[in-house]
């Protein structure tokens, strides 16, 4: 059973309204969905420390999670790792697919897409970038048996938003609650069961 | 983007509706994913309607507001003219649909 958890840092539902990504909108209408809430946003580094509960690559690997491209450092944390300032979105998304193909038979791949947020800082509208992400998430969806696509916060180009996306083969933990950062790791773990 | 949609408390809601010739109130909750999409659509449309007062109320914080106005699904937009409900939109709608509804409200 193949499983993957993909974070697209900075992606918010506002971008769905602005850019109408075809696959993500279809998924939105047909799968479990929710909202990740992150009211105490500081830096992506701290956000990911909370998500991973300070666990190391090896600790999480022993629990069945393969970390890849996590923005805890630059080069990124996990295997494979990239230089966040040099890689472009297409290269990063290719790496996402390669990593899932290489590891998702044995582990849940937890991969962070970081360049979308970087690109948003440089342009007002990143619909072209979101369209590319949309295509690759469709490919991920077609590759794995269980998945979660999420973002730990939104970003609108100038400021952070306290809400991120959650689209998954699993329902959110509580029906009328947002998903908190410290719940994400448990959700990722449960993708393999 | 300038925020033209006023965040309302339950206490403010009545006066907001009463003292606006035209008002649109967005009933939402943070956990409701479609609410975030509709909010963005409303944000993009609102600047063109300077005679309409736009507000939103978090029904998780103010469930009494949802009860009072018979809100059974989120998001729900209520459109008011002179304090009376003239239209009710439940769920996410397209920008065009929203524009048509706001145009009807202004007629």
Interface residues (C-beta under 8 A of the other chain):
Chain A: X12 X13 X14 X16 X17 X18 X28 X33 X34 X35 X37 X156 X163 X165 X166 X172 X176 X177 X178
Chain B: X1 X29 X30 X31 X32 X33 X36 X37 X38 X39 X40 X41 X44 X60
